[in-house]
Amino acid sequence: MCVAVPGKVVEIHGDTAKIDIMNNICEANISLASVQIGDYVLIHAGCVLEVLKKDMAEELLELFDQLKEEVDEDSNAG
């Protein structure tokens, strides 16, 4: 299964951007989408696939937070 993750563009250098993904800074290729600093984007396999609306990105980030909480609870229960 492949999962794309949302993040926020914090720096741009040519075709590469630094993306804040849940407080982790990652580099991604932005040649497939037109992005600006501050945009929320969807990333898969090191590439920005599309620019997201802020409310959609926040909704996806909340889902990832919930998933992390579930995984943490399962880890602590075992």
Sequence and secondary structure as in RCSB ss.txt:
>XXXX:A:sequence
MCVAVPGKVVEIHGDTAKIDIMNNICEANISLASVQIGDYVLIHAGCVLEVLKKDMAEELLELFDQLKEEVDEDS
NAG
>XXXX:A:secstr
    EEEEEEEEETTEEEEEETTEEEEEE TTS   TT EEEEETTEEEEEE HHHHHHHHHHHHHHHHHHHHHH
HH 
